Amino acid sequence: MRLVIQRVSGASVTINNNLFSSIHGGMLILVGIETADNADDISWLAGKISRLRIFDDDQGVMNCSITEKKGELLVVSQFTLHASTKKGNRPSYIKAAPPEMANKLYLDFVQELEKTTGLLVKTGKFGAMMEIALVNDGPVTILIDSKNRE
């Protein structure tokens, strides 16, 4: 699984000109799922996110986690995170999981993240054409790939 985590002061998902979900401070997490992903990737990433210290403490140092800050989480599936641009100019998505598998793992990830953080996780709509709006706070953007743990 490949994640783009952005610390945000606000983020929202709009579908067909209708607000679908929004948060007012926390993390926007874009999730790319590949065919090699499984429950172990989900568990490792959920734990990593719950402990990731990217929020400011009282001295303005990034020393607090999302769980300590009681921030909000917005998770959006994005298969294009597995785009390969190695050859040619048209990205290849050969590593991206097929929709049925990806949707199941996406929902499992959301559930595990709720369990691990103790926070409500808001989502986009899997497979929908979505408009994502965000105000990146910092800016802070972190990339994590469960296949590169060392």
Summary of the structure (lengths in Angstrom):
residues: 150
radius of gyration: 15.2
end to end distance: 14.8
largest distance: 48.7
contacts: 452
relative contact order: 0.30
helix: 27%
strand: 40%
